[in-house]
Amino acid sequence: MSLRHYLRRPPAVTAADAVRLVEGGALVVDVRRQFEWNRVHIPGAVHAPLEVLLERCLEFPDDRLLITFCTGGIRSAGAANLLVENGFDAVNMSGGLIHWRAAGGSVTDR
């Protein structure tokens, strides 16, 4: 992934908005590394580490909003840009997992 994916500001939603969007059918795409996923993740999220996102995006539904997320929101910003460039309706969840938890979003370690 090139540097430009990180420099451009992607469409973004707050964590509180993301919680509501997931309740309405949006799909969370977790772009963190495996060890981060193993520690804790959002139930129902798809795990697609940033390094393999482009390879995995063919598995994603094209009829649902995709919400990218990581721990703090930087990697997921690049991921959202990449998905938008490849024709997906995607947004970045600003604040990442930290804000997700603060907004009342559930997490699991399973």
Number of C-alpha atoms within 10 A of each C-alpha: 13 8 8 11 18 18 12 11 13 21 16 20 17 16 24 17 14 26 20 12 17 17 10 11 11 18 21 25 27 28 28 21 14 12 8 14 20 12 10 13 21 21 13 12 18 17 18 21 21 22 13 11 18 15 10 13 16 10 8 14 12 13 9 14 18 27 27 33 30 27 20 15 21 17 21 31 27 24 32 29 23 23 20 15 12 13 9 19 17 27 25 30 31 27 20 22 23 15 18 23 15 12 15 11 18 13 15 12 10 10
